[in-house]
Every structure is written in C-alpha cells, then in structure tokens.
Amino acid sequence: MFLDFFFELRGRRVPVGLQEWMTLMRALALGLHEASLDGFYDVARAICVKDLAHYDAFDAAFLAVFEGVEKDGLAFTAALESWLANPRQLEGLTPAQRAMLQGLDLEELRRLFEERLQEQKKRHEGGSKWIGTGGTSPFGSGGYHPSAVRIGDGGRRSAMQVAHERRYSDYRTDRVLDVRRMDVALRMLRVLGREGAPEELDIDATIEQTARNAGELEVVVRPRRRNRAKVVLLMDVGGSMDPHAHLVEQLFSAASRAGRFARFRPYYFHNCVYEAVYEDARFRRPVPLPQLLGSSDRDEILVIVGDAAMHPAELLQPGGHIYFYDQNERPGIEWMRELAEHFPRRAWLNPEPPSYWAQTLTAELLGRHFPMFPLTLDGLERAVRRLLRGHGAAAA
C-alpha cells in the first residue's frame, strides 16, 4: 500500500524520488509517525513535498490510496500479512514477542485484529485504532513496532479529513488564472525608469550635496520613476476559443488596468494573423499589420493569446483564410514570421494543455516562432520571466 502511494505521487507529478522515499521509510522505522495514519500524513508530506504548489496533489494521492481506511480497518489485514512475510520487519521484536508470533498463525492474528477493531467500534473513548492486537503484542498500543500504523486519532481532525478539504487547491501551479493572479504576474513586467520633469526629492543626492557644501542645504530633485513597459496584446476570439472566452476576458481585464503599462494596445484576430488585426472582437475596425508594426518600437512586448488550432491550410496556404470574402494573398505563416521578427520580446499564451500542442500541427509550427506557454499560473510566470530576459527564439 505504501509503495502504491509512492507511485501515486509520481503519477500526480509530485517530484518525489528514491532519496525522499528511503528517508520516509527511515522515518517510519524510527516511529516518527507515532504509528498513526495521521502521523504518516504529516511525516510523508514534510519529507516528500518541497513546494507548496504540490500540496494539493499530495492530498489527492493520499485520498486515492488511503480512502476508506478509517471506515474499514480490515483493509489493513493484507498489509498485516505482508508485514509478517518480511523477516526484516521482525528485527525490532523482543524474544517474548517473537515467541508469541510463532505460537499464532496468520488466521489467528487476523481474528484477534478484527476482534480488537470491533471492540474499539463499540467503546471508543477518544483513543485510536491500531493495526495490531494490542496488549503485549508487537502490533498493539502496549508494544507497537515503530513501523506499525494506527488508524484514526482521537481529539483532532484526521489526516483523511484534512486531505478531503483540499485546502491547498488554490496553490496549484496548473490552475488557470483569475484576474487577481493575472494582475500579480503581469506586474512583474513593469520596467521602471526616470523620465520627465524633475519633481521628486532625491534624499541621497541632497545629503551628499549638502555635505559637499559644508552643511549648507542644497535640495536635489529628480524625475519620478514611471513604468516604461509597452505591451501589444493579440487575442484569438471565436471558434475553438469560445470555451476560453472568460479566461481571455480576465487576462484582458488584468492587463488593461490603469497604470499597469506605459502603453497598452489590445487587438483581436481569428485563428491566424493575416494582413490586419482588429480593434474590436467583431472585426469591424481593422488595423493593417504594416501600420501596427510601423507604430511599434522594437522594445515593446508582444503577447498572443490563442489555442493555435486551425486547419493547416489557414496557416500555410495563400487564400487559406477561413472567411471566403477576406482571402489572403500571402500565407498566414509569413505574417506570423513578420510579427516574430519585429518583436524580439514575445510570448504565446495557450489555454490548452501542452499535451494538446504536440498533437496539433499548427501549434507546433507557431511554437517554432513564438515561445509558447500554458495559460496557467506557472505558465504565465514563466512567460513573464522569459520576456524580462528578452529572449524570444525557441518554444519553452
């Protein structure tokens, strides 16, 4: 069962390896879990989880493996049989305890164990259920082996109750973002610089200059620090992006907040950018792409939001535009390359999971020109860090 828990953690992408697992086994052998399932939860999480973002995955794995243990202690009879089958588990027993085990067969041990559980169900006074037979048994509360496990713990919430609450679900890095989280992540894009008229007191310079004047006060002022970051946001709307409309609206709300950037320009497109982008989501106010590029400095940041999913002809062929009345003479991929070449600092935020990109030809092709990140908390933060470094070559 414990080995199943290890693989469940790995399956849920909790970065736990052999070193963490051997440390956990050592902790169990030393009895640091106090021979209880609740103690095992605390010790296992402390050893196996090193990032708050993985707490929720740990809780989910714990529930998947140990769900029902508190409701039915008999689920551990198989674990008891496995425990007895391993000679190394008997190393810590006294001669009297070894003699006791030799005098009882497995069926007798299981019967005594089940009787003890039934007794505790009838009269439970805040104590605990042990995986064992009690008394002087090596499995009971009177003489438990350090690696034994007690089911339940009176006087406080059990580990299963804590895991069921999923209190750390908001800290998962694979969760899509809300406006507040987006706002916090985008705030990292600020580029502060001093420009404009001198109107802010420079305390350090004032002290230094006053000291140079032998104590005669000389006030020094400087321009205020202002955010000089400029962002162009291109948003794919309609079609396969309809299920993600609310998420894109949240990103737009966070990016367009007053004072977030020195210059912020949002535009819309559908599937692929061709000769123009649009100032409205109904495609009624076009802005020719050469005009957009001509009015954009090379230090501006380009952020594209879309699933990069379309028919390959829309991206690779002339006349591939999905709207018949608006046919393109140049393939869409050429316009996309032109965008990529003009904006060294660029990123593509994709609301679909990365596993979907590898199965989509157009997403793979666009990913060669635009670093592509999932539209999640972790993905947005990685995109921001990439933009701050100024890289814009390969997909991440």
Number of C-alpha atoms within 10 A of each C-alpha: 11 12 10 13 17 20 15 19 25 16 12 14 12 22 14 16 13 9 11 16 17 12 14 21 15 13 19 22 17 14 19 17 23 19 24 24 25 23 22 22 19 14 17 21 17 11 16 22 18 13 11 13 18 24 23 21 24 26 23 19 23 22 19 14 17 17 15 13 16 18 10 11 19 17 13 18 18 12 14 19 14 12 15 14 11 10 8 9 16 16 10 14 16 12 9 12 17 15 11 14 17 10 9 11 10 14 10 11 17 20 13 15 23 18 13 18 22 14 11 16 11 8 9 13 10 12 12 17 27 25 27 27 24 18 12 14 19 24 24 21 20 12 17 24 23 19 23 24 25 25 23 24 19 13 10 10 11 19 23 20 12 14 21 14 11 15 12 16 18 14 15 18 17 17 14 18 22 17 17 13 18 22 20 12 21 19 15 13 20 17 15 13 13 13 13 11 10 13 11 12 14 15 13 10 15 16 16 14 17 16 13 12 11 8 11 10 14 15 13 18 15 16 15 17 13 16 18 18 18 20 24 19 19 23 26 24 22 15 11 16 22 12 12 17 15 12 18 23 14 18 23 18 15 21 23 18 11 9 12 20 21 15 14 18 15 18 21 24 24 24 25 24 23 24 18 19 24 21 17 13 16 11 16 9 14 15 16 14 18 14 11 16 14 11 9 17 12 14 14 19 23 24 23 23 24 25 25 29 23 18 15 15 15 23 27 16 16 16 18 21 23 16 11 9 7 12 14 18 13 16 21 25 21 16 19 17 14 15 20 20 15 17 22 19 24 28 30 27 23 23 21 18 14 14 8 12 20 12 10 16 15 23 22 18 16 21 21 14 22 29 23 27 24 23 28 23 20 19 22 24 20 17 25 20 15 17 21 15 10 15 14 20 17 11 15 17
